[in-house]
Amino acid sequence: MLRISAAAFLSVLLAACTSQQYYEGLKAGRRATCLEYPEAEYKDCVDETKTSYDEYRSQREEIVGN
């Protein structure tokens, strides 16, 4: 239920956002799901969300070739 509510909220919130805002919103949603993980896995889950938008964009450009 929490995932559905969070997904619906993010969908509405991100409808008119820039790419960076969209990325940050997705990161926030991912961090929220980390709360569902056991304590032993929580830190690893949160660490996966620490990539900045600029780092993400640079990595994406390398892969896509833009």
Secondary structure, DSSP 4 states (H G I P E B T S, - for coil): -HHHHHHHHHHHHTTT--HHHHHHHHHHHHHHHHTTS-HHHHHHHHHTT---HHHHHHHHHHHHT-
